[in-house]
């Protein structure tokens, strides 16, 4: 009954979004036996910025000051304890699609893991995860995180697939382009193992989604069979990303977002197609609101693209297809806000400099 209740609640949201965009939306069937485990977005609309350089001490100070500014705690350890208890099993969702040149920076991931261990979470109860094991190998997080922290990937490689590490009871079903497999399953690590998730995306352009920030990193990185959403020039990232993120228990287990802006990609993302597309925002963004953070990310990427003479991520003209294989859909962030995931209106976003 709970599954059906949540599924039907999504229908008017999708209809409203379709009316707003003027595009026909795919029909989604969201299925899960898992209930919410709590309210994840504790500081709705609040985003903390902190300058950070690519060295361990700078990252440590930036993260500590950001956590204190976000929570109001006077001690960074107390800030962490307000999200994480010693009994939690914690997943750190990284982004390694551009590894080894661009990824959730090892300095950032190492500091997060060290903070978790410092407040009493056993190292073996901390998981760093991504979809593909070859990308995890390229990132080489074991070299920098505390001993005992576990690495987890759901698939052997992008083309080899496999669903053994996915939960076939929790999925989003839709037929985009007549594909053979129409279900995208959630990771078993998320559904069955961990109790809290910390999302660590990069600041990146994305050829189909417009930008790849908090929403896309956790959604596409926690489900199987997601690349099917875009084919030729068409993409369904507008509605698919938020629909995936909204499925329990992913939505409620994801309690904190730490966006790594030490290095980013302003064109050709999510991969690193040319070194000249790498830039250095030299900052961290911290919050609990994925919508607010991704809304600000659009401006960061847009400002850099304008500086470099590239077309806007909102451009849907033929000229835009010369820079991307797809018509980008940065509107996926506003669409996801219609599920109640956070604040999209910049007038309602409170930015704080740590």
C-alpha positions, -999 to 999 in steps of 0.1 A, spaced: 0 0 0 29 24 8 44 18 -26 12 26 -44 6 57 -23 39 72 -32 36 62 -68 3 80 -73 16 111 -54 42 114 -82 17 116 -110 4 152 -105 40 164 -100 50 149 -134 20 164 -150 27 199 -136 63 197 -149 52 186 -183 29 215 -185 56 239 -175 81 226 -201 58 219 -229 74 185 -234 57 151 -232 72 131 -203 79 94 -201 56 73 -180 74 62 -148 65 33 -124 84 37 -92 85 6 -70 101 2 -35 94 -18 -4 114 6 17 99 34 37 115 68 46 141 66 74 138 103 83 138 138 69 170 144 49 170 181 41 175 196 75 188 229 63 165 236 34 178 264 11 210 269 31 243 266 12 277 272 26 307 282 5 343 279 15 375 287 -4 399 257 -6 432 249 -22 445 215 -33 463 207 -1 452 186 29 453 215 55 432 238 33 406 212 27 405 203 64 399 239 74 374 245 47 353 215 56 354 222 93 344 258 89 316 248 64 302 222 88 301 247 117 285 273 95 259 249 83 248 236 117 257 265 140 279 242 161 310 257 177 330 224 172 332 207 138 330 173 155 296 183 170 285 193 136 293 159 122 276 142 152 244 160 143 242 140 111 261 108 119 260 85 149 287 59 159 262 31 151 257 43 115 271 26 84 280 55 61 284 56 24 304 83 6 291 86 -30 319 98 -51 320 108 -88 348 91 -107 336 94 -143 365 117 -152 392 98 -132 421 100 -129 421 137 -140 388 148 -125 369 130 -97 357 136 -62 391 148 -51 410 123 -29 418 151 -5 381 158 1 371 122 3 400 114 27 390 143 50 354 132 51 364 97 60 388 109 86 361 131 102 337 101 104 364 80 121 372 108 144 337 109 158 337 72 164 324 55 133 345 23 128 365 26 96 350 -7 83 316 9 85 325 35 60 321 28 23 333 48 -7 311 38 -37 306 44 -74 290 24 -102 321 12 -120 351 -6 -105 376 5 -132 369 42 -123 373 35 -86 407 19 -94 417 50 -113 407 73 -84 429 52 -59 411 63 -28 425 34 -6 459 53 -8 445 83 12 415 72 34 419 56 68 428 19 69 397 -3 69 375 20 48 358 -1 22 356 4 -15 325 -6 -33 315 -7 -70 283 -22 -84 295 -31 -119 327 -45 -134 327 -19 -162 304 3 -183 299 -22 -210 299 -54 -189 271 -44 -166 256 -70 -143 228 -66 -117 240 -88 -88 248 -58 -66 214 -41 -74 182 -46 -54 155 -59 -78 128 -49 -54 136 -12 -57 134 2 -92 121 28 -116 105 14 -147 100 33 -180 105 27 -217 124 56 -233 134 44 -267 121 8 -269 151 -5 -250 151 -42 -240 156 -36 -202 132 -10 -190 140 -11 -152 167 7 -133 175 -10 -100 188 7 -69 222 -4 -54 219 -31 -26 245 -11 -7 220 18 -5 189 -3 2 204 -30 25 237 -20 40 242 17 48 222 39 71 235 73 59 249 86 27 272 116 21 271 128 -15 304 142 -30 298 154 -65 322 175 -87 314 208 -103 309 197 -139 292 204 -171 272 175 -186 264 170 -222 229 156 -215 219 170 -182 235 205 -185 253 201 -152 261 171 -131 260 180 -94 243 166 -63 212 152 -80 227 135 -110 257 121 -90 236 103 -64 208 93 -88 227 80 -118 254 67 -96 231 46 -74 210 29 -101 217 4 -129 208 10 -166 207 48 -166 226 58 -197 196 45 -217 179 78 -209 197 96 -237 200 85 -273 211 104 -304 202 141 -296 173 133 -273 176 130 -236 151 123 -208 174 135 -181 149 163 -174 125 140 -156 146 108 -149 171 123 -125 146 136 -100 124 105 -103 154 83 -94 165 105 -65 130 106 -51 129 68 -46 133 55 -11 155 48 7 179 68 -14 161 101 -7 160 99 30 194 82 36 212 110 18 217 134 46 246 156 35 261 170 2 297 182 -1 303 195 -36 340 193 -45 351 224 -65 388 221 -62 388 212 -98 359 210 -123 349 205 -159 333 234 -179 328 216 -212 326 180 -224 315 166 -190 311 142 -173 344 130 -187 376 149 -194 377 150 -232 404 177 -233 426 191 -206 417 226 -216 382 220 -203 394 216 -167 391 246 -144 397 253 -108 368 269 -88 389 263 -56 360 260 -33 337 236 -15 299 239 -13 282 222 17 246 217 25 216 194 29 196 208 -1 206 192 -34 183 215 -54 197 247 -39 233 235 -44 227 224 -80 209 257 -88 240 276 -78 262 251 -97 244 262 -129 256 297 -124 292 286 -117 293 265 -149 275 292 -169 298 319 -158 329 299 -168 313 289 -202 305 326 -209 341 335 -200 354 309 -224 330 318 -252 310 286 -251 272 284 -256 249 284 -226 239 251 -210 203 263 -217 209 267 -254 188 242 -275 197 255 -309 216 237 -336 247 255 -325 246 239 -291 248 204 -308 282 213 -321 294 212 -284 273 184 -271 257 152 -286 224 160 -269 201 189 -262 211 196 -226 185 195 -198 196 217 -169 159 220 -162 162 187 -144 170 206 -112 138 227 -113 119 195 -122 133 176 -92 123 205 -69 86 196 -77 91 164 -57 98 186 -26 135 179 -27 146 215 -21 146 251 -30 151 261 -66 142 298 -63 174 318 -57 154 343 -37 148 315 -12 184 302 -11 206 315 17 243 315 8 269 317 36 306 322 32 325 301 58 
